[in-house]
Amino acid sequence: GTNQAQGKTYTIATDTTWAPFEFERDGELRGIDIDLINAIAENQGFSVDIKVLGFDGALAAVQAGQADAVMAGMSITDERKQIFDFSNPYFDSGIQMAIAENNETIKSYEDLAGQKVSAKNGTEGYDFAQKLAEQHGFTVTGFQDAADAYTDVTTGNSVAVFDDYPILAYGIATGNVKLKTVTPQTQASSYGMGVKKGANDELLTQFNEGLKNLIADGTYQAILDDYLGENA
Ligand code: GLN
């Protein structure tokens, strides 16, 4: 169709530090989400103004009409589809539990009984932890930033944190996160860019078109390799 989004500037709301999807690299905001939306914008001839609002802040800003889209490893869920429209999926993910490196007592969700765990507000990981909490009798503390949720575990206030596994795996592999995983990944879901329901169809169309082009020309894989590949 016609390039309705050509030349427009869209406000894109993202999370605070959540490597490898959004974080500072060489003094610049980078990451898979950031590089991908910038590459799609370039491919489709629109501009982006990226605002770092935190995850639940990003969702709220889009619902309030203060931003056009969330690009923040946002899981495409049926619940969110009530109030958001999503782009085509661009990354397959899921949730995992992590515990302190030196913790030898937590081996399964059953071992969380009577304990405290942490998660980030407004996330699938938080909802997942909350469901398990009812089943196994533990409490969940919510944090605005992943870093604070992780620190709650390293300082021993919580015994476990629930977050998306690519983020935990990256943090552990780079040595930035002093945690380990003992249970499998679960609750598979895919990430998409989210816009307020009915409000930004042309941006979604451009995103999907750009994503398709970047997959075809290898740019998409190059972005992933930059953060997740052998030499990342
Ligand atoms: N994928 C998770 C969700 O959509 C977490 C996203 C995030 O923390 N940025 O709830």
Boltz pocket constraint, residues with backbone or C-beta under 6 A from the ligand:
constraints:
  - pocket:
      binder: B
      contacts: [[A, 15], [A, 18], [A, 55], [A, 72], [A, 73], [A, 74], [A, 75], [A, 76], [A, 120], [A, 122], [A, 123], [A, 124], [A, 125], [A, 164]]
      max_distance: 6.0
